[in-house]
Amino acid sequence: MCTIVMPVSLRTSRAAREAISPHPPPKEPRMSTTIGLIGTGYMGAGIGRALREGGARVVATVAGRSPRSGHLATAAGIELLPGLDDVLAAAGVVLSIVPPDHAATAAREADAAARRAGASPLYADLNAVAPGTVRAIESLIALDVVDGAISGGPPSAPGGTTVYLSGARAAELAGLPWGGTVVPVVVGPEVGAASAVKMCTASVYKGLGALMANALSTAGHYDVADHVIADLRGGVGDPVRKVAVSAAKAHRFVGEMLEIAATQESAGLSPDLFRAIAGVWRAVDGTELAAGEPEDVPGELDAHRVIRGLRTPRATS
């Protein structure tokens, strides 16, 4: 178990505030065989598949969602229900995996659906948001909240994806049947701690991706791409694949970088760096390279074609 000591300014969870003892004994993990999923995109469907393969019943709704969301959910073996009320009524635990700027709306909609259904599932916000954002979400809804953060890509290889968890009921989430491809790590009892981990690690991973994108675009302008790529591969891996896959998710990264900026500002640092990096991903999202989906990026990539896509504005309809 990993423990992070957070400042006393972090607000305790609802369950902790209501406890009679200031140091209540930890609850035993409650295994839930039905898990509701809000968000069946590339990551959400992957997490759903891992839980289903671990033995859980995983339910979701794609009402009002894109055809892609329905396809990914079906391919992952997720059981589709008519609406959100049905998901909240069926599930003992609900996982929210949506773009950062949709996290608060998703929580409010889930809370309203739970009230209509007369249900009180445990709500886990697994989104890439600042500690202050997830604490605000906790204050918005009546459901018990666990703060979560996903590190790594959609589950595929054993141990390749880590889910950081924090909050008074984090151990219950850690006790879900995650299967061998997801490793749950309880960070601590405070809502906000898991998100703090995510904001720190994502600042490196996605900040580096933005630097790579600008480097490759500049190298294309000066016709020195082959030399730049060869040099970078010796130090930071394959920049071409990193940029191609990241471009397909650039629209999600904009909000995440702004959440990182807010996190760093709350820690006494300037928010300017990650506001600027948000601008890099916003620009990438406007290119032809960003027009596809991450699952569609081919195994073999032509570096010069990737760079042309990165330097070509996306056609508007």
C-alpha positions as CSV (number, residue, x, y, z in Angstrom):
1,M,0.0,0.0,0.0
2,C,1.2,3.5,-0.9
3,T,0.6,6.3,1.6
4,I,0.8,10.0,0.8
5,V,0.6,12.5,3.6
6,M,-1.7,15.3,2.4
7,P,-2.0,18.8,3.9
8,V,-4.6,19.3,6.7
9,S,-6.4,21.6,4.3
10,L,-7.7,18.7,2.3
11,R,-11.3,18.2,3.3
12,T,-12.2,14.8,4.7
13,S,-14.8,12.6,3.0
14,R,-18.4,12.6,4.0
15,A,-18.1,9.1,5.6
16,A,-15.1,10.3,7.7
17,R,-16.9,13.4,8.8
18,E,-20.0,11.4,10.0
19,A,-18.0,8.8,11.9
20,I,-18.4,9.0,15.7
21,S,-14.8,8.1,16.3
22,P,-12.1,10.3,14.9
23,H,-10.2,7.1,14.0
24,P,-12.9,4.5,13.0
25,P,-11.7,1.0,12.1
26,P,-11.4,0.5,8.4
27,K,-14.4,-1.2,6.7
28,E,-14.0,-4.6,5.2
29,P,-13.9,-4.4,1.4
30,R,-17.4,-5.0,0.0
31,M,-17.3,-7.0,-3.2
32,S,-19.9,-5.9,-5.7
33,T,-20.6,-8.2,-8.6
34,T,-22.5,-5.5,-10.5
35,I,-20.5,-2.5,-11.5
36,G,-22.0,0.5,-13.3
37,L,-19.9,2.3,-15.9
38,I,-20.3,5.9,-16.9
39,G,-18.2,6.4,-20.1
40,T,-17.5,3.6,-22.5
41,G,-14.8,5.3,-24.5
42,Y,-11.4,3.7,-25.2
43,M,-10.4,3.7,-21.5
44,G,-13.8,3.1,-20.0
45,A,-14.5,0.1,-22.2
46,G,-11.0,-1.3,-21.4
47,I,-11.6,-1.0,-17.6
48,G,-15.1,-2.5,-18.1
49,R,-13.6,-5.5,-20.0
50,A,-11.0,-6.0,-17.2
51,L,-13.6,-6.1,-14.5
52,R,-15.9,-8.4,-16.6
53,E,-13.0,-10.8,-17.1
54,G,-12.4,-10.7,-13.4
55,G,-15.9,-12.0,-12.8
56,A,-18.0,-8.9,-12.3
57,R,-21.2,-8.0,-14.1
58,V,-20.5,-4.7,-15.8
59,V,-23.4,-2.5,-16.9
60,A,-23.6,0.8,-18.8
61,T,-25.9,2.8,-21.0
62,V,-25.1,4.3,-24.4
63,A,-28.3,6.2,-24.7
64,G,-27.4,9.6,-26.2
65,R,-23.8,8.5,-26.8
66,S,-21.9,8.1,-30.1
67,P,-22.1,4.8,-32.1
68,R,-18.4,4.4,-31.3
69,S,-19.2,4.2,-27.5
70,G,-21.8,1.5,-28.2
71,H,-19.4,-0.5,-30.4
72,L,-16.6,-0.3,-27.8
73,A,-19.0,-1.3,-25.0
74,T,-20.3,-4.3,-27.0
75,A,-16.9,-5.4,-28.0
76,A,-15.8,-5.3,-24.3
77,G,-18.8,-7.5,-23.3
78,I,-20.4,-4.8,-21.2
79,E,-24.1,-5.3,-20.6
80,L,-26.1,-2.3,-22.0
81,L,-29.2,-1.1,-20.2
82,P,-31.8,1.4,-21.4
83,G,-30.8,4.4,-19.4
84,L,-28.8,5.8,-16.6
85,D,-31.5,5.2,-14.0
86,D,-31.3,1.5,-14.8
87,V,-27.5,1.5,-14.4
88,L,-27.7,3.2,-11.0
89,A,-30.4,0.9,-9.8
90,A,-28.5,-2.2,-10.8
91,A,-25.0,-1.3,-9.5
92,G,-23.4,-1.4,-6.1
93,V,-20.4,0.6,-7.4
94,V,-20.4,3.2,-10.2
95,L,-17.2,4.2,-12.0
96,S,-17.1,7.5,-13.9
97,I,-14.5,7.6,-16.7
98,V,-15.2,10.7,-18.8
99,P,-13.3,13.7,-20.2
100,P,-12.2,16.0,-17.3
101,D,-14.5,18.8,-18.2
102,H,-17.5,16.4,-18.1
103,A,-16.7,15.0,-14.7
104,A,-18.9,17.3,-12.6
105,T,-21.9,16.9,-15.0
106,A,-21.5,13.2,-14.9
107,A,-21.6,13.2,-11.1
108,R,-24.7,15.4,-10.9
109,E,-26.5,13.2,-13.5
110,A,-25.5,10.0,-11.6
111,D,-26.7,11.5,-8.3
112,A,-30.0,12.5,-9.8
113,A,-30.5,9.1,-11.4
114,A,-29.7,7.4,-8.0
115,R,-32.3,9.5,-6.3
116,R,-34.9,8.6,-8.9
117,A,-34.0,4.9,-8.6
118,G,-33.9,4.9,-4.8
119,A,-30.3,3.7,-4.9
120,S,-27.1,4.6,-3.1
121,P,-24.1,3.0,-4.9
122,L,-20.6,3.9,-4.1
123,Y,-19.4,6.5,-6.7
124,A,-15.9,6.4,-7.9
125,D,-14.6,9.4,-9.9
126,L,-11.7,8.0,-12.0
127,N,-11.3,11.1,-14.1
128,A,-8.1,13.2,-14.7
129,V,-9.1,16.1,-12.5
130,A,-7.4,18.3,-9.9
131,P,-7.8,17.4,-6.2
132,G,-9.9,20.5,-5.7
133,T,-12.2,19.4,-8.5
134,V,-12.9,16.0,-7.1
135,R,-13.5,17.5,-3.6
136,A,-16.0,19.9,-5.2
137,I,-17.7,16.9,-6.9
138,E,-17.9,15.2,-3.5
139,S,-19.7,18.2,-2.0
140,L,-22.1,18.3,-5.0
141,I,-23.7,14.9,-4.6
142,A,-25.2,12.7,-1.8
143,L,-23.5,9.5,-2.8
144,D,-20.3,8.4,-1.0
145,V,-17.3,9.3,-3.3
146,V,-14.0,7.5,-3.8
147,D,-11.3,9.5,-5.6
148,G,-9.6,7.5,-8.3
149,A,-7.0,8.0,-11.0
150,I,-5.9,5.8,-13.9
151,S,-2.3,5.6,-14.9
152,G,-1.3,3.8,-18.1
153,G,-3.3,2.9,-21.2
154,P,-6.4,0.8,-21.4
155,P,-5.8,-2.6,-19.7
156,S,-4.2,-5.2,-21.9
157,A,-1.0,-6.6,-20.5
158,P,-0.8,-8.0,-16.9
159,G,-0.1,-5.2,-14.5
160,G,0.0,-2.6,-17.2
161,T,-2.6,-0.3,-15.8
162,T,-2.7,1.2,-12.3
163,V,-5.8,2.6,-10.6
164,Y,-4.9,4.9,-7.7
165,L,-7.7,5.2,-5.1
166,S,-8.3,7.4,-2.0
167,G,-11.1,8.2,0.4
168,A,-12.7,6.5,3.4
169,R,-14.1,3.7,1.3
170,A,-11.2,3.3,-1.1
171,A,-10.5,-0.3,0.1
172,E,-13.9,-1.3,-1.2
173,L,-12.9,-0.2,-4.7
174,A,-9.5,-2.0,-4.4
175,G,-11.4,-5.2,-3.5
176,L,-13.2,-5.3,-6.9
177,P,-12.3,-8.1,-9.2
178,W,-9.9,-6.0,-11.3
179,G,-8.3,-9.0,-12.9
180,G,-4.6,-9.4,-13.7
181,T,-4.3,-6.4,-16.0
182,V,-5.2,-3.7,-13.5
183,V,-3.4,-3.0,-10.2
184,P,-5.4,-1.0,-7.6
185,V,-3.3,1.1,-5.2
186,V,-4.9,2.7,-2.1
187,V,-3.1,6.1,-1.6
188,G,-4.8,7.2,1.6
189,P,-8.1,8.2,3.3
190,E,-8.5,11.6,1.8
191,V,-10.5,12.4,-1.3
192,G,-8.1,14.3,-3.5
193,A,-5.0,12.3,-2.8
194,A,-5.4,9.9,-5.8
195,S,-6.1,12.8,-8.1
196,A,-2.9,14.5,-6.8
197,V,-0.9,11.5,-7.9
198,K,-2.5,11.7,-11.4
199,M,-1.9,15.4,-11.8
200,C,1.8,14.9,-11.0
201,T,2.4,11.9,-13.2
202,A,0.3,13.2,-16.1
203,S,2.3,16.5,-16.0
204,V,5.3,14.5,-17.0
205,Y,3.8,12.0,-19.4
206,K,1.5,14.4,-21.3
207,G,3.8,17.4,-20.9
208,L,6.5,15.3,-22.6
209,G,4.1,14.3,-25.3
210,A,3.4,18.0,-26.1
211,L,7.1,18.7,-26.3
212,M,7.4,15.8,-28.8
213,A,4.6,17.1,-30.9
214,N,6.1,20.6,-31.2
215,A,9.6,19.1,-31.8
216,L,8.3,16.9,-34.6
217,S,6.3,19.7,-36.2
218,T,9.3,22.0,-36.1
219,A,11.6,19.3,-37.5
220,G,9.2,18.8,-40.4
221,H,9.3,22.6,-41.1
222,Y,13.1,22.5,-41.3
223,D,13.3,19.1,-43.1
224,V,15.4,17.5,-40.4
225,A,12.8,15.0,-39.1
226,D,14.9,11.8,-39.7
227,H,17.8,13.1,-37.6
228,V,15.5,14.4,-34.8
229,I,13.5,11.1,-34.6
230,A,16.7,9.0,-34.5
231,D,18.1,11.1,-31.7
232,L,14.9,11.1,-29.6
233,R,14.5,7.4,-30.0
234,G,17.7,6.9,-28.1
235,G,16.5,8.8,-25.1
236,V,12.7,8.9,-24.9
237,G,11.4,6.0,-26.9
238,D,9.4,6.3,-30.1
239,P,8.2,9.9,-30.5
240,V,6.3,9.2,-33.7
241,R,4.0,6.6,-32.1
242,K,3.7,8.7,-28.9
243,V,2.5,11.8,-30.9
244,A,0.2,9.8,-33.2
245,V,-1.6,8.1,-30.4
246,S,-1.7,11.3,-28.3
247,A,-3.1,13.4,-31.1
248,A,-6.2,11.1,-31.3
249,K,-6.8,12.0,-27.6
250,A,-5.8,15.6,-27.8
251,H,-9.3,16.9,-27.2
252,R,-9.3,15.2,-23.8
253,F,-5.8,16.5,-22.9
254,V,-6.8,20.1,-23.1
255,G,-9.0,20.0,-20.1
256,E,-6.5,17.7,-18.3
257,M,-3.7,20.2,-18.7
258,L,-5.9,23.0,-17.3
259,E,-6.6,20.7,-14.3
260,I,-2.8,20.2,-13.9
261,A,-2.4,24.0,-14.1
262,A,-4.9,24.5,-11.3
263,T,-3.3,21.7,-9.2
264,Q,0.2,23.3,-9.5
265,E,-1.2,26.8,-8.8
266,S,-2.8,25.4,-5.5
267,A,0.7,24.1,-4.6
268,G,2.2,27.6,-4.9
269,L,3.5,27.2,-8.5
270,S,2.8,29.2,-11.6
271,P,-0.1,27.8,-13.7
272,D,1.4,29.3,-16.9
273,L,3.4,26.3,-18.0
274,F,0.4,23.9,-18.2
275,R,-1.9,26.5,-19.5
276,A,0.5,26.8,-22.4
277,I,0.7,23.0,-22.8
278,A,-3.1,23.0,-22.9
279,G,-2.7,25.4,-25.9
280,V,-0.3,22.9,-27.6
281,W,-2.9,20.1,-27.3
282,R,-5.6,22.4,-28.5
283,A,-3.6,23.2,-31.6
284,V,-2.9,19.5,-32.2
285,D,-6.6,18.7,-31.9
286,G,-7.1,21.1,-34.8
287,T,-4.9,19.0,-37.2
288,E,-5.6,16.1,-39.5
289,L,-3.5,13.8,-37.3
290,A,-6.1,14.2,-34.6
291,A,-9.0,13.2,-36.8
292,G,-9.0,9.5,-36.0
293,E,-9.4,7.4,-32.8
294,P,-6.6,5.9,-30.7
295,E,-7.6,2.4,-31.5
296,D,-7.3,3.1,-35.2
297,V,-3.6,4.1,-35.1
298,P,-1.8,1.4,-37.2
299,G,1.0,-0.7,-36.0
300,E,3.4,0.6,-38.6
301,L,3.7,4.3,-38.9
302,D,5.3,6.5,-41.6
303,A,7.0,9.2,-39.7
304,H,6.8,11.8,-42.5
305,R,3.1,11.1,-42.9
306,V,2.5,11.6,-39.2
307,I,4.4,14.9,-39.3
308,R,2.4,16.0,-42.4
309,G,-0.8,15.3,-40.5
310,L,0.5,17.2,-37.5
311,R,1.2,20.2,-39.7
312,T,-2.0,20.1,-41.7
313,P,-5.2,21.8,-40.4
314,R,-8.1,19.5,-40.1
315,A,-10.7,20.0,-42.8
316,T,-13.9,21.5,-41.6
317,S,-17.3,20.4,-42.9
